[in-house]
Amino acid sequence: MNPEILILRDDGADPNLPLPSYETEGAAGADLRADLGGGEISLAPLERRLIPTGLKMQIPQGYEVQVRARSGAALRDGLSLVNGVGTIDADYRGPVGVIAINLSDRPLTIRHGDRIAQIVVAPVSRASFSLTAHISETGRGGGGFGSTGRG
Protein backbone atom coordinates (compact mmCIF):
# COMPACT_ATOMS: atom_id res chain seq x y z
CA MET A 1 0.00 0.00 0.00
CA ASN A 2 1.33 3.45 -0.88
CA PRO A 3 1.50 6.01 1.94
CA GLU A 4 -0.51 9.20 1.58
CA ILE A 5 1.32 12.48 2.09
CA LEU A 6 -1.09 15.26 3.01
CA ILE A 7 -0.10 18.68 1.64
CA LEU A 8 -1.02 22.09 3.05
CA ARG A 9 -0.08 25.26 1.23
CA ASP A 10 1.67 27.95 3.29
CA ASP A 11 -0.06 31.30 3.73
CA GLY A 12 0.64 33.30 0.59
CA ALA A 13 1.74 30.28 -1.44
CA ASP A 14 0.84 30.18 -5.12
CA PRO A 15 -2.29 28.00 -5.44
CA ASN A 16 -1.56 27.48 -9.14
CA LEU A 17 1.75 25.68 -8.62
CA PRO A 18 1.39 21.92 -9.02
CA LEU A 19 1.77 19.68 -6.01
CA PRO A 20 4.80 17.37 -6.02
CA SER A 21 4.39 14.98 -8.94
CA TYR A 22 6.03 11.99 -10.56
CA GLU A 23 6.96 12.98 -14.10
CA THR A 24 7.18 9.43 -15.50
CA GLU A 25 5.52 6.09 -14.72
CA GLY A 26 8.70 4.61 -13.25
CA ALA A 27 9.95 7.68 -11.35
CA ALA A 28 10.95 7.14 -7.72
CA GLY A 29 11.10 10.88 -7.00
CA ALA A 30 8.32 13.47 -7.20
CA ASP A 31 9.44 16.94 -8.30
CA LEU A 32 9.28 19.93 -5.94
CA ARG A 33 8.88 23.45 -7.33
CA ALA A 34 10.17 26.81 -6.14
CA ASP A 35 7.46 29.14 -4.81
CA LEU A 36 8.99 32.58 -5.22
CA GLY A 37 5.86 34.72 -5.28
CA GLY A 38 6.01 35.01 -9.04
CA GLY A 39 9.60 36.26 -9.03
CA GLU A 40 13.04 34.76 -9.33
CA ILE A 41 16.31 34.61 -7.44
CA SER A 42 19.90 34.40 -8.60
CA LEU A 43 22.50 32.21 -6.93
CA ALA A 44 26.12 33.21 -7.40
CA PRO A 45 28.67 30.41 -7.82
CA LEU A 46 28.94 28.48 -4.53
CA GLU A 47 26.12 30.54 -2.98
CA ARG A 48 23.61 28.60 -0.92
CA ARG A 49 20.09 29.61 -0.07
CA LEU A 50 16.89 28.16 1.35
CA ILE A 51 14.40 28.00 -1.54
CA PRO A 52 10.75 27.96 -0.40
CA THR A 53 8.27 25.48 -1.88
CA GLY A 54 5.15 27.00 -0.33
CA LEU A 55 4.22 23.59 1.11
CA LYS A 56 3.84 21.84 4.44
CA MET A 57 3.48 18.05 4.69
CA GLN A 58 1.88 15.51 6.97
CA ILE A 59 3.97 12.37 6.62
CA PRO A 60 2.65 9.11 8.11
CA GLN A 61 4.47 7.61 11.09
CA GLY A 62 7.00 5.06 9.91
CA TYR A 63 7.99 7.10 6.84
CA GLU A 64 10.30 9.96 5.94
CA VAL A 65 10.48 12.20 2.89
CA GLN A 66 13.98 12.49 1.44
CA VAL A 67 14.77 15.70 -0.48
CA ARG A 68 17.28 15.03 -3.27
CA ALA A 69 18.86 16.91 -6.15
CA ARG A 70 17.40 16.49 -9.62
CA SER A 71 20.10 14.93 -11.79
CA GLY A 72 19.25 16.96 -14.90
CA ALA A 73 19.45 20.28 -13.05
CA ALA A 74 22.66 19.18 -11.34
CA LEU A 75 24.36 18.27 -14.63
CA ARG A 76 22.96 21.12 -16.72
CA ASP A 77 22.99 23.98 -14.18
CA GLY A 78 25.10 22.89 -11.20
CA LEU A 79 22.06 23.04 -8.90
CA SER A 80 22.62 20.77 -5.92
CA LEU A 81 21.69 20.42 -2.26
CA VAL A 82 24.02 21.60 0.50
CA ASN A 83 23.17 18.65 2.71
CA GLY A 84 23.25 16.02 -0.06
CA VAL A 85 19.99 14.39 0.93
CA GLY A 86 17.65 16.16 3.32
CA THR A 87 15.21 14.34 5.58
CA ILE A 88 11.74 15.53 6.47
CA ASP A 89 10.63 13.65 9.57
CA ALA A 90 7.09 12.40 10.13
CA ASP A 91 6.60 14.74 13.09
CA TYR A 92 7.70 17.93 11.24
CA ARG A 93 4.85 20.23 10.22
CA GLY A 94 6.68 23.40 9.17
CA PRO A 95 7.40 24.87 5.75
CA VAL A 96 9.35 22.68 3.34
CA GLY A 97 12.38 24.40 1.90
CA VAL A 98 15.24 23.21 -0.27
CA ILE A 99 18.76 24.13 0.86
CA ALA A 100 20.19 24.74 -2.61
CA ILE A 101 23.71 25.52 -3.76
CA ASN A 102 25.03 26.63 -7.13
CA LEU A 103 28.04 24.43 -7.93
CA SER A 104 28.60 25.97 -11.35
CA ASP A 105 31.05 28.73 -12.26
CA ARG A 106 28.32 31.16 -13.35
CA PRO A 107 25.25 32.74 -11.72
CA LEU A 108 22.17 30.53 -11.70
CA THR A 109 18.66 31.95 -11.94
CA ILE A 110 15.83 30.06 -10.25
CA ARG A 111 12.40 31.13 -11.39
CA HIS A 112 9.02 30.80 -9.73
CA GLY A 113 7.67 27.32 -10.51
CA ASP A 114 11.03 25.79 -11.49
CA ARG A 115 11.51 22.16 -10.46
CA ILE A 116 14.33 22.49 -7.93
CA ALA A 117 14.50 19.11 -6.19
CA GLN A 118 12.78 15.78 -5.93
CA ILE A 119 11.31 13.96 -2.97
CA VAL A 120 11.39 10.24 -2.28
CA VAL A 121 9.07 8.72 0.31
CA ALA A 122 10.83 5.95 2.25
CA PRO A 123 10.04 3.69 5.20
CA VAL A 124 12.00 4.31 8.37
CA SER A 125 13.46 1.71 10.70
CA ARG A 126 14.26 2.82 14.22
CA ALA A 127 17.13 0.96 15.85
CA SER A 128 18.02 0.45 19.46
CA PHE A 129 21.55 1.34 20.50
CA SER A 130 23.45 -0.77 23.04
CA LEU A 131 26.90 -0.28 24.47
CA THR A 132 29.11 -3.38 24.18
CA ALA A 133 32.66 -4.40 25.03
CA HIS A 134 33.26 -6.14 21.67
CA ILE A 135 32.03 -6.10 18.07
CA SER A 136 32.51 -8.93 15.55
CA GLU A 137 35.39 -9.01 13.08
CA THR A 138 34.95 -8.85 9.29
CA GLY A 139 37.26 -9.25 6.31
CA ARG A 140 37.27 -5.48 5.84
CA GLY A 141 37.79 -4.65 9.49
CA GLY A 142 38.47 -0.96 10.09
CA GLY A 143 39.46 -0.24 6.48
CA GLY A 144 37.94 3.12 5.57
CA PHE A 145 37.71 5.25 2.44
CA GLY A 146 39.41 3.58 -0.51
CA SER A 147 40.34 0.46 1.43
CA THR A 148 38.56 -1.87 -1.01
CA GLY A 149 40.66 -0.69 -3.96
CA ARG A 150 39.96 1.10 -7.22
CA GLY A 151 37.92 0.19 -10.26
MOGIHU-V457180 format. One record per backbone hydrogen bond with DSSP energy under -1.0 kcal/mol. NH is the residue of the N-H (numbers start at 0). CO is the residue of the C=O. E is the energy in kcal/mol with one decimal. If there is no record, write none. Layout:
# MOGIHU-V457180
nh/co/e
NH/CO/E
NH/CO/E
This chain:
# MOGIHU-V457180
nh/co/e
5/57/-1.9
7/55/-2.4
9/53/-2.5
12/9/-2.0
16/13/-1.3
26/23/-1.2
29/118/-2.6
30/20/-2.8
31/116/-3.0
33/113/-2.5
34/51/-2.8
38/35/-1.9
40/109/-2.6
42/107/-3.3
45/101/-3.5
46/43/-2.5
48/99/-2.2
50/97/-3.0
52/95/-1.5
55/7/-2.4
57/5/-2.6
62/59/-1.5
63/121/-2.3
64/87/-2.0
65/119/-3.3
66/85/-2.9
67/117/-3.3
73/69/-2.2
74/70/-2.5
75/71/-2.8
76/72/-2.0
78/72/-1.6
79/100/-2.5
81/98/-2.4
83/80/-1.5
84/82/-2.0
85/66/-2.5
87/64/-2.6
91/88/-1.5
95/54/-2.9
97/50/-2.4
99/48/-2.3
99/97/-1.4
100/79/-2.2
101/46/-1.8
102/77/-3.3
107/42/-2.7
109/40/-3.1
111/38/-2.2
112/33/-3.1
113/110/-2.5
115/31/-2.1
116/31/-1.1
117/67/-2.7
118/29/-2.7
119/65/-2.3
121/63/-2.4
123/61/-2.4
142/139/-1.6
146/143/-2.5
148/145/-1.4
